């Protein structure tokens, strides 16, 4: 059954993550910890998002999405820090930070009490869309701007609601 139709609370585990990545048609690998790794590309941008969907914590009930932006664009450290500060001030998720290795985005949530598959899928979709918006901001003038992405997102949400 598709996740978007499942509204009962279930236990969070790696099987829920696997269901999400498979229903989204993502090609993935599993790392030595059992976490799911996918590489996502954008048509209008040279960067890819190297993404890890992970379960961590003592009881593996903390869900994380961590994305490395590769390659990071050439810019000064000051420009990069201003960009991530602006992003983190204006956006709730994913958090962005910059190190000498480049840009990283991450998002974490404690799911000890469980979650409905529908809400889980919706949260993952929201974080992934926002990550793509971050990459678009790294590439001004390429592809769609933020306003166009927001319009596209609203249209997609309306279509999803119509299908329910």
Secondary structure, 3 states (H helix, E strand, C coil): CCHHHCCCEECCCHHHHHHHHHHCCCCEEECCCCCEEEEEECCCCCCEEEEEEEEECCCCCEEEEEEEEECCCCCCHHHHHHHHHHHHHHCCCCEEEEECCEEEEEEEEECCCCEEHHHHHHHHHHHHHHHHHHHHHHCCCCCCCHHHHHHHHHHHHHHHHHHC
